[in-house]
Amino acid sequence: MKYAIIQSGGKQYQVKAGDTLKIEKIIAKKDEEIELKEVFLIFDDETKAIKIGKPIVAKAVVKAKVLEQGRAQKIDVIKYKRKVRYRKKYGHRQPFTKLAITEIVG
């Protein structure tokens, strides 16, 4: 079983083949195959081989399939200042892309 540390949207994720994860929205259509090229580390559990990048591993790619494009649940943001009758409420829904990891090549 291979594991990889990848970066997407300024965040890092540990993934393996068969995982599903939500990342920051990327421009891709549903059921499209994409390649994530920012791979920092690859670890092969069977041979105990580790490839560490400086900062990324050369010629390493994580292949994934786009399952869904959506928006997360609403988060209410409330600003309040006492004694001055200042209240402000608004909401935010973060867009995301749901991926299924198919293969780690490297």
C-alpha positions in Angstrom: 0.0 0.0 0.0 1.4 3.4 -1.0 0.8 6.6 0.9 1.5 10.1 -0.3 1.5 13.6 1.2 0.1 16.1 -1.3 -0.7 19.8 -1.3 -3.8 21.4 -2.7 -5.3 24.8 -1.9 -2.5 25.6 0.6 -3.3 22.5 2.7 -1.5 19.2 2.9 -3.3 15.8 2.9 -2.1 12.2 3.5 -3.8 10.0 0.8 -3.7 6.4 -0.4 -5.4 4.7 -3.3 -9.1 4.3 -2.6 -9.5 7.4 -0.3 -12.0 10.1 -0.8 -11.4 13.6 0.4 -12.7 17.1 0.2 -10.3 19.8 -1.0 -10.6 23.5 -1.8 -12.4 24.0 -5.1 -10.5 23.3 -8.3 -11.7 23.9 -11.8 -12.7 20.4 -13.1 -15.9 18.8 -14.2 -17.7 15.8 -12.6 -16.2 12.4 -13.4 -13.1 14.0 -14.9 -9.7 12.4 -14.2 -7.1 14.9 -12.7 -3.5 14.7 -11.7 -2.2 16.3 -8.5 1.5 17.1 -9.1 2.5 18.7 -5.8 3.6 15.4 -4.0 5.9 16.0 -1.0 6.4 12.4 0.1 5.7 8.8 -1.1 5.9 5.9 1.3 5.6 2.3 0.1 4.4 0.2 3.1 5.5 -3.2 1.6 9.1 -2.3 0.7 9.5 0.4 3.4 10.8 2.7 0.7 10.5 6.5 1.3 10.8 9.2 -1.4 11.1 12.7 0.1 11.0 15.7 -2.2 13.0 18.9 -2.1 10.3 20.3 -1.9 8.4 18.0 -4.3 9.1 14.5 -5.6 10.2 14.6 -9.2 7.9 12.8 -11.7 5.5 11.9 -8.9 1.7 12.2 -9.6 -1.4 11.3 -7.7 -4.3 10.5 -10.0 -7.8 11.2 -8.8 -11.4 11.3 -10.1 -13.7 14.2 -9.4 -16.8 12.9 -7.6 -18.6 16.1 -6.7 -18.4 19.9 -6.9 -20.3 21.6 -4.1 -20.6 24.0 -1.2 -20.2 23.2 2.5 -22.8 23.9 5.1 -23.4 27.6 6.0 -21.3 29.1 8.7 -22.9 32.1 10.5 -20.5 35.0 11.2 -21.6 37.4 13.8 -19.9 40.7 14.7 -21.0 42.5 17.8 -19.8 45.6 19.8 -21.4 46.4 23.1 -22.7 49.8 24.0 -22.8 51.1 20.5 -25.7 49.1 19.0 -23.5 47.5 16.4 -24.5 44.1 15.3 -23.7 42.4 11.9 -24.6 38.9 10.8 -23.7 37.2 7.6 -23.1 33.7 6.3 -20.4 31.9 4.3 -20.5 28.6 2.3 -17.1 27.4 1.3 -16.9 25.7 -2.2 -15.2 22.3 -2.3 -14.3 19.5 -4.7 -14.7 15.9 -3.6 -12.1 13.5 -5.0 -11.6 9.8 -5.1 -7.9 8.9 -5.2 -7.3 6.2 -7.9 -3.5 5.8 -8.2 -0.2 7.0 -6.8 2.6 7.1 -9.4 6.2 7.8 -8.5 
